[in-house]
Protein backbone atom coordinates (compact mmCIF):
# COMPACT_ATOMS: atom_id res chain seq x y z
CA UNK A 1 0.00 0.00 0.00
CA UNK A 2 1.09 3.56 -0.69
CA UNK A 3 1.92 5.73 2.26
CA UNK A 4 -0.07 8.89 2.86
CA UNK A 5 2.26 11.88 2.53
CA UNK A 6 1.42 14.96 4.59
CA UNK A 7 0.93 18.14 2.58
CA UNK A 8 2.08 21.55 3.75
CA UNK A 9 -0.32 24.48 3.83
CA UNK A 10 1.81 26.12 1.15
CA UNK A 11 1.54 23.08 -1.15
CA UNK A 12 -2.23 22.80 -0.57
CA UNK A 13 -2.65 26.47 -1.49
CA UNK A 14 -0.54 26.09 -4.60
CA UNK A 15 -2.51 23.03 -5.71
CA UNK A 16 -5.83 24.74 -5.05
CA UNK A 17 -4.76 27.85 -6.94
CA UNK A 18 -3.60 25.77 -9.89
CA UNK A 19 -6.93 23.94 -10.05
CA UNK A 20 -8.89 27.20 -9.94
CA UNK A 21 -6.66 28.66 -12.66
CA UNK A 22 -7.12 25.60 -14.84
CA UNK A 23 -10.89 25.57 -14.33
CA UNK A 24 -11.69 29.29 -14.66
CA UNK A 25 -8.66 30.83 -16.41
CA UNK A 26 -6.39 33.73 -15.48
CA UNK A 27 -9.07 36.33 -16.24
CA UNK A 28 -11.02 34.99 -13.25
CA UNK A 29 -8.40 36.37 -10.86
CA UNK A 30 -8.59 39.83 -12.44
CA UNK A 31 -12.38 39.79 -12.19
CA UNK A 32 -12.53 38.75 -8.53
CA UNK A 33 -9.69 41.16 -7.66
CA UNK A 34 -11.64 44.03 -9.16
CA UNK A 35 -14.76 42.99 -7.25
CA UNK A 36 -12.76 42.92 -4.01
CA UNK A 37 -11.25 46.34 -4.74
CA UNK A 38 -14.69 47.81 -5.40
CA UNK A 39 -15.99 46.36 -2.11
CA UNK A 40 -13.07 47.89 -0.19
CA UNK A 41 -13.63 51.23 -1.95
CA UNK A 42 -17.29 51.24 -0.89
CA UNK A 43 -16.52 50.31 2.72
CA UNK A 44 -13.38 52.34 3.37
CA UNK A 45 -13.34 55.02 0.68
CA UNK A 46 -10.81 55.95 -1.96
CA UNK A 47 -8.48 57.56 0.60
CA UNK A 48 -7.80 54.08 2.03
CA UNK A 49 -5.85 53.11 -1.10
CA UNK A 50 -3.78 56.28 -0.90
CA UNK A 51 -3.02 55.58 2.76
CA UNK A 52 -1.90 51.98 2.21
CA UNK A 53 0.14 53.05 -0.84
CA UNK A 54 2.02 55.59 1.26
CA UNK A 55 2.63 53.01 4.01
CA UNK A 56 3.91 50.51 1.45
CA UNK A 57 6.15 53.11 -0.15
CA UNK A 58 7.59 54.10 3.23
CA UNK A 59 8.27 50.44 4.11
CA UNK A 60 9.95 49.88 0.74
CA UNK A 61 12.07 53.00 1.16
CA UNK A 62 13.12 51.82 4.63
CA UNK A 63 14.10 48.36 3.36
CA UNK A 64 15.61 49.24 -0.05
CA UNK A 65 16.67 52.87 0.31
CA UNK A 66 16.22 56.02 -1.76
CA UNK A 67 18.54 54.74 -4.50
CA UNK A 68 16.04 51.97 -5.30
CA UNK A 69 13.39 54.55 -6.24
CA UNK A 70 15.91 56.51 -8.31
CA UNK A 71 16.84 53.32 -10.17
CA UNK A 72 13.28 52.27 -11.00
CA UNK A 73 12.42 55.83 -11.99
CA UNK A 74 15.34 55.88 -14.40
CA UNK A 75 14.29 52.51 -15.88
CA UNK A 76 10.75 53.81 -16.38
CA UNK A 77 12.05 56.96 -18.02
CA UNK A 78 14.18 54.90 -20.40
CA UNK A 79 11.18 52.79 -21.40
CA UNK A 80 9.16 55.91 -22.18
CA UNK A 81 12.10 57.37 -24.12
CA UNK A 82 12.36 54.18 -26.23
CA UNK A 83 8.61 54.06 -26.92
CA UNK A 84 8.24 57.66 -28.05
KAVENFEN-V960114 format. One record per backbone hydrogen bond with DSSP energy under -1.0 kcal/mol. CO is the residue of the C=O (numbers start at 1). NH is the residue of the N-H. If there is no record, write none. Layout:
<<CO & NH> <CO & NH>>
This chain:
<<8 & 12> <9 & 13> <10 & 14> <11 & 15> <12 & 16> <13 & 17> <14 & 18> <15 & 19> <16 & 20> <17 & 21> <18 & 22> <19 & 23> <20 & 24> <21 & 25> <26 & 30> <27 & 31> <28 & 32> <29 & 33> <30 & 34> <31 & 35> <32 & 36> <33 & 37> <34 & 38> <35 & 39> <36 & 40> <37 & 41> <38 & 42> <39 & 43> <40 & 44> <41 & 45> <45 & 48> <46 & 49> <46 & 50> <47 & 51> <48 & 52> <49 & 53> <50 & 54> <51 & 55> <52 & 56> <53 & 57> <54 & 58> <55 & 59> <56 & 60> <57 & 61> <58 & 62> <59 & 63> <60 & 64> <61 & 65> <66 & 70> <67 & 71> <68 & 72> <69 & 73> <70 & 74> <71 & 75> <72 & 76> <73 & 77> <74 & 78> <75 & 79> <76 & 80> <77 & 81> <78 & 82> <79 & 83> <80 & 84>>
